[in-house]
Amino acid sequence: MKLLALLLSGALAAPVLAADSAPIPVEKFFQKPDMTGASISPDGRHVALRAQGNSGRSMLNVVNAETREQRVVANFNNADVSMFYWLDDQRLAYTVINFDQGGDIGKPGLFAVDRDGKDFMPLAEVLTAARSFADNDSSDTTYLSEVSIHGFPNRKPDMMYVVSATGQDRLLSRMNTRIGYRSLTNVRAPDTSKWLTGPDGEARITLTHLDGKDVVYYSENHQWRQIAAFAPGAPEAFTPVLYTDSALYVRANQGKNETAIYRYDLQKNSIAETPTITVPGYDANGYFLLGDKDMRGYRVHTDSENTVWFDPAMKALQKEVDDILPGTVNTLSYGARSETPYALIDAHRDIQDHIYFLYNRDTKKLLRLGAAHPDLDPDRMAPMALMRYPARDGMQIPAYLTIPESAGKKPAPTVVLIGAQQGKRNGRWEWNDEVQFLASRGYVVLQPNPRGTRGFGLAHEKAGVNAPEAVLDDIFDAVKWAVQQGYTDAARVCIAGTGYGGYAAMKALARDTTGFKCGISWSGATTNGDDKVDPARITQPVLLAYGKEDRRVPYGEGRKFYDTLAAANPKVVWLEYTPSAESWKTQSNRIDLWRQIDTFLQRNIGTRPAGL
């Protein structure tokens, strides 16, 4: 496969295609993306790329930034490369998922390899999170150290931190990736959830949970001492974010609505009065961008991704790149101790998935490394915007709104898409396969972030605590607002979601039989704590889809809900899927699900003209 193409101009321009008003095939949205990640080495001389190989599996490819020489360093016929990162200038670590018997890999796990493909070493099995049959190819939260270890890299060659699971405890270990030997660090606190490493690569801060409290420890002269203890959510609570030689940085509210980043005095055990970083209207939920031993910037998500650079050179580089690639979020990566003029760019926006470039600061030239969906025309995608609407009690509720061009200025059929995890932000200003597929079929897509959602300040988050009916009110009020604004046809609204979103969709149907014309739940929960959905109250058309081997929401839970619902409601569509290595490879289950959703929506709220 050809990965590289030198671009002299028009870097983001779509290829010239013949005019085509036919709908984009469902496969184009949900098949495995061509490229799904890139990382530049600490010295800036090589770029690792996760891309789809000829076998249909995700492989790991390394490109020499100066010579353009490419080498595949991990490519298996029965597994996909998932997470990956540079251990040093020479060596990479990565995990594999979607494992199938009888091939190159004997079991899923953690591996290491040199950038030239030599000295391959299997290291350990890894823990993976529960998945749904409908997850995309990259829906994996393999428990690597980078998930819970933050800060500066390990300084010893060929070494990496790993987190070992023993019962409920998590132990921090160093692993030699040449021989697979693992040794425990001196961090022995039980039930540790987070470690911070300093510029020397040593663990200096831990966050643990003891006797109902969060406890923070600090290592000074190889001796650990407690610096804080507080109940989760208490006014004095904070989250350690970064340790440097001179200070600890924490995220805290300090009596304010939004969290901010503060400097923490390790001698006085106190938080500074003046914040270092604030994000008006949002919590400062982001991460520091680090050089070899210094802080270069901070990246945070507001309505879209934003980066604040402390380093003047990086600030100037960001402006330079933004001028060349206007209209996109341009995420910059630069080697921690770079010896070259090369910077890695991840360019993306609401109507365009990720495109990866290598930029030469000296020659001002871009090298296009690859793209996630090079065959999707951005001009045929629908723009997204973060809006705020009033709830019935006056609270302002954020929501992402995506309006297809076909809707024009007339009220259109609408799908209310609820987030998969309660309390987690629903939507980002970036290309989303589900949202764009629905928009391509003519539907307005509304993604409310009801009270209880984190990231929009303490008042918004706390308003949803023990208030499930108020959360549902916010969802209904989103539809009311969209109708009043002229975006939505009130008679053609469907509510949909997976996980918690599936539960909320069914709960909304049961509460008000007139608010939504239909509902969709795939791998959806049927209970939320002690709160259960009463299927006997649902009379609208419903589509339910579950995987027989799902661990996130057991198949039996969904089947029981269907049996009860279908006994009194003849308008229920039941879909069941059996995940396999082949279905993960081809995304066939996910593609079929969304084809079925398309048919269901068209039958219940869609009025597309013939041929569309």
C-alpha positions as CSV (number, residue, x, y, z in Angstrom):
1,M,0.0,0.0,0.0
2,K,1.2,3.5,-0.8
3,L,1.3,5.7,2.3
4,L,3.2,8.7,1.3
5,A,2.4,11.5,-1.1
6,L,4.2,14.8,-1.2
7,L,1.8,17.7,-1.2
8,L,3.0,21.1,-2.5
9,S,-0.4,22.8,-2.2
10,G,-4.0,22.0,-1.5
11,A,-3.1,19.7,1.3
12,L,-6.6,19.1,2.4
13,A,-8.3,19.3,-0.9
14,A,-10.6,16.4,-1.8
15,P,-10.1,14.5,-5.1
16,V,-12.2,15.8,-8.1
17,L,-15.1,13.4,-8.4
18,A,-18.0,13.1,-10.8
19,A,-21.2,14.6,-9.4
20,D,-23.1,11.9,-7.5
21,S,-26.2,12.4,-5.6
22,A,-26.6,8.8,-4.6
23,P,-26.3,8.1,-0.9
24,I,-22.8,7.1,0.3
25,P,-22.8,3.4,1.0
26,V,-22.9,2.4,4.6
27,E,-19.6,0.5,4.3
28,K,-17.8,3.8,3.6
29,F,-18.6,5.1,7.1
30,F,-18.1,1.9,9.2
31,Q,-15.4,-0.1,7.5
32,K,-12.0,0.0,9.1
33,P,-10.2,3.3,8.5
34,D,-7.1,3.3,6.4
35,M,-5.0,5.0,9.1
36,T,-5.8,5.4,12.8
37,G,-2.8,6.9,14.5
38,A,0.7,8.3,14.3
39,S,3.5,9.0,16.7
40,I,6.9,10.7,16.3
41,S,10.0,9.4,17.9
42,P,11.7,11.4,20.7
43,D,14.5,12.4,18.4
44,G,12.1,13.4,15.6
45,R,13.7,11.1,13.1
46,H,11.0,8.4,12.7
47,V,7.2,8.3,12.6
48,A,5.2,5.2,13.6
49,L,1.9,4.8,11.8
50,R,-1.0,2.4,12.6
51,A,-2.6,1.6,9.2
52,Q,-4.6,-1.1,7.6
53,G,-2.5,-3.7,5.8
54,N,-3.3,-5.7,2.7
55,S,-4.7,-8.5,4.9
56,G,-7.3,-6.2,6.4
57,R,-5.5,-6.2,9.7
58,S,-4.1,-3.1,11.4
59,M,-0.3,-3.0,11.2
60,L,2.5,-0.8,12.5
61,N,4.7,0.9,10.0
62,V,7.7,3.1,10.7
63,V,8.8,5.9,8.3
64,N,12.2,7.5,8.3
65,A,11.4,11.3,8.3
66,E,14.5,12.2,6.3
67,T,14.8,9.4,3.7
68,R,11.1,8.4,3.5
69,E,12.1,4.8,3.8
70,Q,9.3,2.7,5.2
71,R,9.3,-0.5,7.1
72,V,6.5,-2.6,8.5
73,V,7.4,-3.7,12.0
74,A,4.3,-5.4,13.2
75,N,1.8,-7.1,10.8
76,F,-0.1,-10.2,11.8
77,N,-2.6,-12.4,9.9
78,N,-4.7,-13.0,13.0
79,A,-4.6,-9.9,15.1
80,D,-4.7,-6.1,14.9
81,V,-2.2,-3.7,16.4
82,S,-4.0,-1.4,18.8
83,M,-2.2,1.0,21.2
84,F,1.5,1.9,20.5
85,Y,4.1,4.3,21.6
86,W,7.8,5.0,21.5
87,L,9.9,3.7,24.5
88,D,13.0,5.6,23.2
89,D,14.4,6.5,19.8
90,Q,15.0,2.8,18.9
91,R,12.2,0.8,20.4
92,L,8.4,0.7,20.4
93,A,5.8,-1.1,22.6
94,Y,2.3,-2.0,21.3
95,T,-0.7,-4.2,22.1
96,V,-2.8,-6.4,19.8
97,I,-6.5,-7.0,19.8
98,N,-9.2,-8.9,17.8
99,F,-7.2,-12.1,18.2
100,D,-8.0,-15.2,16.1
101,Q,-6.7,-18.7,16.7
102,G,-4.3,-20.4,14.3
103,G,-2.1,-17.6,13.1
104,D,1.0,-15.5,13.8
105,I,0.1,-14.5,17.3
106,G,-0.7,-17.1,20.0
107,K,-2.6,-14.8,22.3
108,P,-3.5,-11.1,22.7
109,G,-1.0,-9.0,24.7
110,L,1.8,-6.5,25.0
111,F,4.8,-6.7,22.6
112,A,8.0,-4.7,21.8
113,V,10.0,-4.3,18.7
114,D,12.8,-2.2,17.3
115,R,12.0,0.4,14.7
116,D,13.7,-1.8,12.0
117,G,11.4,-4.7,12.9
118,K,14.1,-6.6,14.7
119,D,14.2,-8.0,18.3
120,F,10.5,-8.7,18.5
121,M,9.6,-9.7,22.1
122,P,6.3,-10.9,23.5
123,L,6.0,-9.3,27.0
124,A,2.7,-10.0,28.7
125,E,-1.0,-10.6,28.5
126,V,-3.1,-7.5,28.9
127,L,-6.5,-6.7,30.5
128,T,-9.1,-5.5,28.1
129,A,-12.3,-3.7,28.8
130,A,-15.7,-5.2,28.0
131,R,-16.7,-4.6,24.4
132,S,-19.9,-4.5,22.4
133,F,-20.3,-6.3,19.0
134,A,-21.0,-2.8,17.6
135,D,-17.8,-1.1,18.7
136,N,-15.5,0.2,16.0
137,D,-12.1,-1.3,15.3
138,S,-10.2,0.9,17.7
139,S,-12.6,0.6,20.6
140,D,-10.1,-0.8,23.0
141,T,-8.9,0.3,26.4
142,T,-6.1,-2.2,26.9
143,Y,-4.6,-1.5,30.3
144,L,-1.1,-0.2,29.4
145,S,0.8,2.0,31.8
146,E,0.0,5.1,29.8
147,V,-3.6,4.9,30.8
148,S,-2.8,5.6,34.5
149,I,0.8,6.8,34.5
150,H,1.3,10.4,33.5
151,G,4.4,12.6,33.2
152,F,7.8,12.2,31.9
153,P,9.1,9.0,30.2
154,N,11.1,6.3,31.8
155,R,14.8,7.2,31.4
156,K,16.3,3.7,31.2
157,P,16.9,2.3,27.7
158,D,14.6,-0.5,26.6
159,M,12.5,-0.2,29.8
160,M,8.9,0.7,30.3
161,Y,6.4,0.9,33.1
162,V,3.6,-1.6,33.3
163,V,0.7,-1.9,35.7
164,S,0.2,-5.5,37.1
165,A,-3.3,-6.4,38.3
166,T,-3.4,-8.6,41.5
167,G,-7.0,-8.8,42.7
168,Q,-8.1,-5.2,43.3
169,D,-4.6,-3.9,43.6
170,R,-2.5,-2.4,40.9
171,L,1.2,-2.7,41.2
172,L,3.7,-0.5,39.2
173,S,6.5,-2.5,37.7
174,R,9.4,-1.8,35.3
175,M,9.8,-4.2,32.4
176,N,12.9,-4.8,30.4
177,T,11.5,-5.1,26.9
178,R,14.6,-7.0,25.6
179,I,14.3,-10.0,27.9
180,G,10.8,-9.6,29.4
181,Y,12.0,-9.3,33.0
182,R,9.8,-7.4,35.3
183,S,10.7,-5.8,38.6
184,L,8.4,-4.0,41.1
185,T,9.1,-0.4,41.9
186,N,9.0,1.0,45.5
187,V,5.5,2.2,45.0
188,R,3.5,-0.3,47.1
189,A,0.4,1.6,48.2
190,P,-2.7,-0.6,47.7
191,D,-5.6,0.4,45.4
192,T,-3.5,2.9,43.5
193,S,-5.3,4.5,40.6
194,K,-2.7,7.0,39.3
195,W,1.0,7.6,39.3
196,L,3.0,10.7,38.2
197,T,6.6,10.4,37.0
198,G,9.0,13.3,37.2
199,P,11.7,14.5,34.8
200,D,14.0,11.8,36.1
201,G,11.5,9.1,35.0
202,E,10.8,8.0,38.6
203,A,7.4,7.7,40.1
204,R,7.0,10.7,42.5
205,I,3.3,11.1,43.1
206,T,0.6,8.4,43.7
207,L,-3.2,8.7,44.1
208,T,-4.7,5.9,46.1
209,H,-8.1,5.1,47.7
210,L,-8.0,4.1,51.4
211,D,-10.9,3.9,53.9
212,G,-13.3,5.9,51.7
213,K,-10.8,8.7,51.0
214,D,-8.5,9.7,48.2
215,V,-5.0,9.8,49.5
216,V,-2.0,11.5,47.7
217,Y,1.6,10.5,48.5
218,Y,4.8,12.2,47.5
219,S,8.2,10.6,47.1
220,E,11.1,12.8,48.4
221,N,14.6,11.4,48.7
222,H,13.1,7.9,48.0
223,Q,10.8,8.2,51.1
224,W,7.0,8.4,50.6
225,R,4.9,10.7,52.7
226,Q,1.2,11.6,52.6
227,I,0.5,15.1,51.5
228,A,-3.3,15.1,51.3
229,A,-6.4,13.0,52.1
230,F,-10.0,13.9,51.3
231,A,-13.3,12.5,50.5
232,P,-14.0,12.2,46.7
233,G,-15.8,15.4,45.6
234,A,-15.0,17.3,48.8
235,P,-14.4,21.1,48.4
236,E,-10.7,20.5,49.2
237,A,-10.4,17.6,46.7
238,F,-7.9,17.8,43.8
239,T,-6.4,15.6,41.1
240,P,-2.7,15.4,40.6
241,V,-1.9,16.2,37.0
242,L,1.9,16.7,36.6
243,Y,5.0,16.6,38.7
244,T,8.1,18.6,37.8
245,D,11.4,19.2,39.7
246,S,10.0,22.3,41.3
247,A,6.3,21.8,41.7
248,L,3.2,19.6,41.5
249,Y,0.3,20.7,39.3
250,V,-3.2,19.7,40.3
251,R,-6.7,20.1,38.9
252,A,-9.2,21.5,41.5
253,N,-12.3,23.7,41.9
254,Q,-11.1,25.8,44.8
255,G,-14.6,27.1,45.4
256,K,-15.2,28.0,41.8
257,N,-17.6,26.4,39.3
258,E,-15.1,25.2,36.8
259,T,-11.9,23.3,37.6
260,A,-8.6,24.9,36.8
261,I,-4.9,23.9,37.0
262,Y,-3.1,25.1,40.1
263,R,0.4,24.9,41.4
264,Y,0.7,22.8,44.6
265,D,3.3,23.7,47.2
266,L,4.9,20.4,48.3
267,Q,6.5,22.0,51.4
268,K,3.4,23.8,52.7
269,N,1.0,21.2,51.4
270,S,-1.2,23.9,50.0
271,I,-2.7,25.0,46.6
272,A,-1.8,28.4,45.2
273,E,-4.6,31.0,45.2
274,T,-4.1,32.0,41.6
275,P,-4.7,29.3,38.9
276,T,-2.1,28.5,36.3
277,I,-4.6,27.5,33.6
278,T,-8.3,28.4,33.4
279,V,-10.8,27.5,30.7
280,P,-13.8,29.8,31.0
281,G,-17.1,27.8,30.7
282,Y,-15.4,24.5,30.9
283,D,-13.5,22.3,33.3
284,A,-9.7,22.2,32.6
285,N,-9.9,18.5,31.7
286,G,-6.8,18.2,29.6
287,Y,-3.1,17.2,29.7
288,F,0.3,18.8,29.7
289,L,2.5,18.5,26.6
290,L,6.0,17.7,27.6
291,G,9.5,18.2,26.2
292,D,12.4,16.1,27.4
293,K,12.3,17.7,30.9
294,D,10.0,20.7,30.6
295,M,6.4,21.7,30.0
296,R,5.7,22.9,26.5
297,G,1.9,23.4,26.6
298,Y,-1.5,22.2,27.7
299,R,-4.2,20.6,25.5
300,V,-7.8,20.8,26.5
301,H,-11.2,20.2,25.0
302,T,-13.8,23.0,25.0
303,D,-16.2,23.0,22.1
304,S,-13.3,21.6,20.1
305,E,-9.7,20.7,20.9
306,N,-7.5,23.6,21.9
307,T,-3.8,23.8,22.7
308,V,-2.1,26.5,24.7
309,W,1.7,26.6,24.2
310,F,4.1,27.9,26.8
311,D,7.0,27.3,24.5
312,P,7.4,30.4,22.2
313,A,8.8,28.2,19.4
314,M,5.9,25.8,19.5
315,K,3.4,28.7,19.7
316,A,5.0,30.1,16.5
317,L,4.9,26.7,14.9
318,Q,1.2,26.2,15.7
319,K,0.4,29.6,14.0
320,E,2.5,28.6,11.0
321,V,0.7,25.3,10.6
322,D,-2.7,26.8,11.2
323,D,-2.1,29.3,8.4
324,I,-1.2,26.5,6.0
325,L,-4.1,24.3,7.1
326,P,-6.9,26.7,7.9
327,G,-10.3,25.4,9.1
328,T,-9.0,22.3,10.8
329,V,-7.9,21.4,14.3
330,N,-4.1,20.8,13.8
331,T,-2.7,18.7,16.6
332,L,1.1,19.1,16.7
333,S,3.6,16.6,18.0
334,Y,7.3,17.3,18.2
335,G,10.0,15.0,19.4
336,A,10.7,15.4,23.1
337,R,14.4,15.9,22.3
338,S,14.1,16.4,18.6
339,E,17.2,16.6,16.4
340,T,15.3,17.4,13.2
341,P,13.0,20.1,11.8
342,Y,10.1,17.7,11.5
343,A,6.8,18.0,13.3
344,L,3.8,15.6,13.1
345,I,0.4,17.1,12.3
346,D,-2.9,15.4,12.9
347,A,-5.5,17.6,11.0
348,H,-9.2,17.0,11.6
349,R,-12.5,18.8,11.8
350,D,-16.2,18.1,12.0
351,I,-16.6,17.1,8.3
352,Q,-13.3,15.4,7.9
353,D,-11.7,12.5,9.8
354,H,-8.0,12.5,10.7
355,I,-5.3,13.2,8.1
356,Y,-1.6,12.9,9.1
357,F,1.2,15.1,7.8
358,L,4.9,15.5,8.4
359,Y,5.9,19.1,8.3
360,N,9.5,20.4,7.7
361,R,10.0,23.7,9.6
362,D,12.9,24.6,7.4
363,T,11.6,23.9,3.9
364,K,7.9,24.7,4.9
365,K,6.8,21.5,3.0
366,L,4.1,19.1,4.0
367,L,4.4,15.3,3.5
368,R,1.0,13.6,3.6
369,L,1.4,10.3,5.5
370,G,-2.1,9.0,5.2
371,A,-5.7,9.5,6.2
372,A,-8.5,7.7,8.1
373,H,-11.1,8.0,5.3
374,P,-9.5,9.3,2.1
375,D,-12.4,8.2,0.0
376,L,-15.0,10.3,1.9
377,D,-15.6,13.7,0.4
378,P,-15.8,16.4,3.2
379,D,-18.1,18.4,1.0
380,R,-20.7,15.7,1.4
381,M,-20.5,15.7,5.2
382,A,-22.6,17.8,7.6
383,P,-21.2,20.6,9.8
384,M,-21.5,20.3,13.6
385,A,-21.8,23.0,16.2
386,L,-22.0,23.1,20.0
387,M,-25.2,24.9,21.0
388,R,-26.8,25.7,24.4
389,Y,-30.5,25.4,25.0
390,P,-32.7,26.3,28.1
391,A,-34.0,23.5,30.2
392,R,-37.4,24.0,31.8
393,D,-35.8,25.2,35.0
394,G,-33.7,27.7,33.2
395,M,-30.4,25.8,33.3
396,Q,-28.4,26.1,30.0
397,I,-27.7,22.6,28.6
398,P,-24.9,22.1,26.0
399,A,-25.7,20.0,22.9
400,Y,-24.0,19.2,19.6
401,L,-26.2,19.8,16.6
402,T,-25.5,18.4,13.2
403,I,-27.7,19.5,10.3
404,P,-27.4,17.9,6.8
405,E,-27.4,20.2,3.8
406,S,-30.5,18.3,2.5
407,A,-32.5,19.7,5.4
408,G,-32.3,23.2,4.0
409,K,-34.3,25.6,6.2
410,K,-37.2,23.3,6.8
411,P,-37.8,21.2,9.9
412,A,-36.3,17.8,9.3
413,P,-36.6,14.3,10.9
414,T,-34.2,14.1,13.8
415,V,-32.3,11.5,15.7
416,V,-31.5,12.3,19.3
417,L,-28.3,10.4,20.0
418,I,-27.5,9.8,23.7
419,G,-24.0,9.1,25.0
420,A,-22.9,5.6,25.9
421,Q,-21.6,6.5,29.4
422,Q,-23.7,8.4,31.9
423,G,-21.8,11.6,32.9
424,K,-19.3,11.5,30.1
425,R,-19.4,14.2,27.4
426,N,-21.6,13.3,24.5
427,G,-20.0,14.4,21.3
428,R,-16.9,16.3,20.2
429,W,-16.4,18.7,17.4
430,E,-14.8,16.1,15.1
431,W,-15.8,13.7,12.5
432,N,-18.0,10.9,13.8
433,D,-19.0,7.9,11.7
434,E,-22.4,7.4,13.4
435,V,-23.3,11.1,13.3
436,Q,-22.2,11.6,9.7
437,F,-23.9,8.5,8.5
438,L,-27.2,9.6,10.0
439,A,-26.8,13.1,8.5
440,S,-26.0,11.6,5.1
441,R,-29.5,10.0,5.2
442,G,-31.1,13.4,5.8
443,Y,-31.5,13.3,9.6
444,V,-30.6,16.2,12.0
445,V,-28.5,14.7,14.8
446,L,-28.9,16.1,18.3
447,Q,-26.5,15.1,21.0
448,P,-27.6,16.6,24.4
449,N,-25.2,16.8,27.4
450,P,-27.8,16.8,30.2
451,R,-27.2,17.8,33.7
452,G,-24.8,15.4,35.4
453,T,-22.4,15.5,32.4
454,R,-18.8,16.2,33.5
455,G,-16.7,18.9,31.9
456,F,-19.1,21.8,32.0
457,G,-18.6,22.9,35.5
458,L,-19.5,21.7,39.0
459,A,-23.0,23.1,39.0
460,H,-23.9,21.3,35.8
461,E,-22.4,18.1,37.1
462,K,-24.0,18.1,40.5
463,A,-27.4,19.0,39.2
464,G,-27.7,15.5,37.8
465,V,-26.8,13.7,41.0
466,N,-29.7,11.5,42.1
467,A,-31.9,13.3,39.6
468,P,-32.8,10.8,36.8
469,E,-36.1,12.5,36.0
470,A,-34.4,15.9,35.6
471,V,-31.8,14.3,33.3
472,L,-34.7,13.0,31.1
473,D,-36.3,16.4,31.2
474,D,-33.2,17.8,29.7
475,I,-33.4,15.3,26.8
476,F,-37.1,16.1,26.1
477,D,-36.3,19.9,26.4
478,A,-33.6,19.4,23.7
479,V,-36.2,18.3,21.3
480,K,-38.6,21.1,22.3
481,W,-35.8,23.6,21.6
482,A,-34.9,22.1,18.3
483,V,-38.5,22.2,17.2
484,Q,-38.8,25.9,18.3
485,Q,-35.7,26.8,16.4
486,G,-37.1,25.2,13.2
487,Y,-34.5,22.5,13.0
488,T,-36.7,19.5,13.9
489,D,-40.0,18.2,12.7
490,A,-41.8,17.3,16.0
491,A,-43.7,14.4,14.4
492,R,-40.5,12.7,13.2
493,V,-38.1,12.3,16.1
494,C,-36.3,9.0,17.1
495,I,-34.1,8.5,20.2
496,A,-31.1,6.2,20.1
497,G,-28.1,5.0,22.0
498,T,-25.9,2.3,23.3
499,G,-24.9,1.4,26.8
500,Y,-26.4,4.1,29.1
501,G,-27.7,5.7,25.9
502,G,-29.8,2.7,25.1
503,Y,-31.2,2.7,28.7
504,A,-32.1,6.4,28.4
505,A,-33.7,5.9,25.0
506,M,-36.0,3.2,26.4
507,K,-36.7,5.2,29.6
508,A,-37.7,8.2,27.5
509,L,-40.1,6.0,25.4
510,A,-41.7,4.5,28.5
511,R,-42.1,7.9,30.2
512,D,-43.8,9.7,27.3
513,T,-45.4,7.8,24.5
514,T,-45.9,10.9,22.4
515,G,-42.4,12.6,22.7
516,F,-40.6,10.2,20.4
517,K,-41.9,8.3,17.3
518,C,-39.4,5.4,17.8
519,G,-36.4,4.2,19.7
520,I,-33.2,2.3,19.1
521,S,-30.9,0.5,21.6
522,W,-27.9,-1.5,20.7
523,S,-26.0,-3.2,23.5
524,G,-28.2,-1.0,25.7
525,A,-28.5,-1.3,29.5
526,T,-32.0,-2.0,30.8
527,T,-31.3,-0.8,34.3
528,N,-29.5,2.1,35.9
529,G,-28.7,1.1,39.4
530,D,-32.1,0.4,41.0
531,D,-33.9,2.2,38.3
532,K,-35.4,-0.2,35.7
533,V,-37.2,0.4,32.4
534,D,-40.7,-0.9,32.3
535,P,-41.1,-2.4,28.8
536,A,-44.9,-2.7,29.3
537,R,-45.1,1.1,29.0
538,I,-43.4,1.3,25.6
539,T,-45.8,1.3,22.6
540,Q,-43.6,2.9,19.9
541,P,-41.6,1.1,17.3
542,V,-38.3,-0.1,18.8
543,L,-35.1,-1.7,17.4
544,L,-33.1,-3.7,19.8
545,A,-29.7,-5.2,18.9
546,Y,-27.4,-7.3,21.1
547,G,-24.3,-9.5,20.7
548,K,-24.3,-13.0,22.0
549,E,-20.9,-12.7,23.5
550,D,-21.0,-9.1,24.7
551,R,-19.6,-8.5,28.2
552,R,-20.6,-4.9,28.5
553,V,-24.3,-5.7,28.6
554,P,-25.0,-9.4,28.7
555,Y,-27.0,-10.9,25.9
556,G,-29.5,-12.4,28.4
557,E,-30.4,-9.0,29.8
558,G,-31.3,-7.7,26.3
559,R,-33.2,-10.8,25.4
560,K,-35.3,-10.8,28.5
561,F,-36.2,-7.1,27.9
562,Y,-37.1,-8.0,24.3
563,D,-39.3,-10.9,25.3
564,T,-41.3,-8.8,27.7
565,L,-41.6,-5.9,25.3
566,A,-42.5,-8.0,22.3
567,A,-45.3,-9.7,24.2
568,A,-47.4,-6.6,24.1
569,N,-45.7,-4.5,21.4
570,P,-45.8,-5.9,17.9
571,K,-43.6,-3.1,16.5
572,V,-40.3,-4.4,17.9
573,V,-37.3,-5.4,15.7
574,W,-34.9,-7.8,17.3
575,L,-31.3,-8.2,16.0
576,E,-28.7,-10.5,17.4
577,Y,-25.0,-10.8,16.4
578,T,-22.2,-13.2,17.1
579,P,-18.8,-11.5,17.2
580,S,-15.9,-13.2,15.6
581,A,-12.4,-12.4,14.6
582,E,-13.6,-12.0,11.0
583,S,-16.4,-9.6,12.0
584,W,-13.9,-7.4,13.9
585,K,-11.6,-7.6,10.8
586,T,-14.3,-6.6,8.3
587,Q,-16.6,-4.7,10.7
588,S,-19.4,-6.7,9.2
589,N,-21.6,-6.8,12.3
590,R,-21.4,-3.0,12.7
591,I,-22.0,-2.4,9.1
592,D,-25.1,-4.6,9.1
593,L,-26.4,-3.0,12.3
594,W,-26.3,0.5,10.8
595,R,-27.9,-0.8,7.6
596,Q,-30.7,-2.1,9.7
597,I,-30.9,1.2,11.6
598,D,-31.2,3.0,8.3
599,T,-34.1,0.9,7.2
600,F,-35.8,1.2,10.6
601,L,-35.5,5.0,10.6
602,Q,-36.7,5.4,7.0
603,R,-39.7,3.3,7.8
604,N,-40.6,5.3,10.9
605,I,-39.5,8.9,10.5
606,G,-37.8,9.1,7.2
607,T,-39.3,10.6,4.0
608,R,-36.3,10.5,1.6
609,P,-37.2,10.9,-2.0
610,A,-36.8,7.9,-4.3
611,G,-33.2,7.1,-5.0
612,L,-31.9,8.8,-1.9
